């Protein structure tokens, strides 16, 4: 399943199984007892720490965070807006797989990251 986290698109095969194998490494605690809000707060803390340290999220970490969000919310896209170095409240949506595939293809061939201003107003 393709997933968009801010400007990064990853492919997470069978998100629930991915999460069951990686939740200990991720450090989120047992996801089976988490509520959606708790999962989003965890992801926001991780994104915030990376923004604060000016460190990009590694692909494997984005896959793990995506698996958590998918498992807990069913969304395939999440925006954690960054304003003045602070991460705001998450916005979630479900985008058609064809759009995500097109964005990923465009990034792979042209090096263009998804333009969030184009995506999120349409997704809201």
C-alpha positions in Angstrom: 0.0 0.0 0.0 1.4 3.4 -1.0 1.4 6.0 1.8 2.2 9.7 1.7 3.8 11.2 4.9 4.3 14.9 4.3 6.4 14.9 1.1 7.6 11.3 1.3 5.9 8.4 -0.4 6.6 4.8 0.7 5.2 1.4 -0.2 4.2 -0.7 2.8 3.3 -4.3 2.0 0.6 -5.6 4.3 0.8 -2.7 6.9 -0.6 -4.8 9.8 2.1 -7.5 9.3 4.8 -4.9 8.8 3.7 -3.2 12.1 3.6 -6.5 14.0 7.2 -7.1 13.0 8.5 -3.6 13.6 6.6 -2.0 16.5 9.3 -2.9 19.1 12.0 -1.2 16.9 9.7 1.7 16.3 9.3 2.2 20.1 5.6 3.0 20.1 4.6 0.4 22.5 2.1 -2.4 21.7 0.0 -1.0 18.9 -2.9 -3.3 19.5 -3.7 -1.4 22.7 -3.3 2.1 21.0 -6.1 4.3 19.9 -5.8 6.3 16.7 -5.2 9.5 18.6 -2.3 8.0 20.5 -0.8 6.7 17.3 -1.0 10.1 15.7 0.5 11.7 18.8 3.4 9.3 18.7 4.0 10.0 15.0 3.8 13.7 15.7 6.5 13.4 18.4 8.8 11.5 16.0 8.3 14.0 13.2 8.8 16.9 15.6 12.1 15.4 16.9 13.4 15.1 13.4 12.3 18.6 12.5 13.9 20.0 15.6 17.2 18.3 14.8 16.9 19.2 11.1 17.2 15.4 10.3 15.2 13.9 7.4 13.1 10.9 8.1 14.7 7.7 6.9 12.6 5.6 4.5 12.5 2.7 6.9 11.2 5.0 9.6 8.5 6.4 7.3 7.4 2.9 6.4 7.1 2.0 10.1 5.2 5.2 10.9 3.0 4.7 7.8 2.2 1.1 8.9 1.1 2.5 12.3 -1.1 5.2 10.8 -2.7 2.8 8.3 -3.4 0.2 11.0 -4.9 2.7 13.4 -6.8 5.0 11.0 -7.1 3.5 7.6 -5.7 6.7 6.0 -3.1 6.4 3.2 -1.9 10.0 3.5 -0.9 12.1 6.5 0.3 15.7 6.7 2.0 16.9 9.8 2.4 20.6 8.9 5.6 22.3 10.0 5.3 26.0 10.8 8.1 28.0 12.4 9.9 24.7 13.3 6.9 23.3 15.1 4.8 20.3 14.0 1.0 21.0 13.9 -1.9 18.7 14.2 -2.1 15.8 11.8 -4.4 15.9 8.7 -5.3 12.5 7.4 -7.0 11.5 4.1 -7.4 8.7 1.7 -6.0 9.4 -1.7 -6.6 7.3 -4.8 -3.8 4.8 -5.2 -3.3 6.1 -8.8 -2.5 9.6 -7.5 0.0 8.3 -5.1 1.6 6.1 -7.8 1.8 9.1 -10.1 3.4 11.2 -7.5 5.9 8.5 -6.7 6.7 8.0 -10.4 7.2 11.7 -10.9 9.6 11.9 -8.0 11.6 8.8 -9.2 11.9 10.2 -12.8 12.0 13.9 -12.4 13.2 14.3 -8.8 10.1 16.4 -7.9 8.7 16.0 -4.4 4.9 16.2 -4.1 3.5 19.7 -4.0 1.5 19.6 -0.8 -0.3 22.8 -1.7 -1.8 21.0 -4.7 -2.6 17.8 -2.8 -4.0 18.8 0.6 -6.6 21.4 -0.4 -8.1 18.8 -2.7 -7.9 16.2 0.0 -9.4 18.2 2.8 
